[in-house]
Amino acid sequence: MKKLKLMRLKYKLNYQKMANLVGISRPFYWQIENDDRRLSYEMAVKIARVFHTTPDEIFYDDMVEKINKN
């Protein structure tokens, strides 16, 4: 998830800090960011709150791109 990674880096957060902020393990968060795990809406909301934005702002473009590839 391109934008998620860019936002995490912009806020100077590592995987562990991000995982702690949303209440999951570091490997679980890494899998979300690297598109190896499905993202639930609940988790998308938790992640968006860290960045004071909406899930659509972070994830919409990636989801559209994924749909268009299929």
MOBELGI-V900447 format. One record per helix or strand of 2 or more residues. SS is the DSSP state (~ for helix, > for strand). FROM is the first residue (numbers start at 1). LEN is the number of residues. Records with the same first field share a line. If there is no record, write none. Layout:
# MOBELGI-V900447
SS: FROM-LEN / FROM-LEN
This chain:
# MOBELGI-V900447
~: 2-9 / 15-8 / 26-8 / 41-10 / 55-15
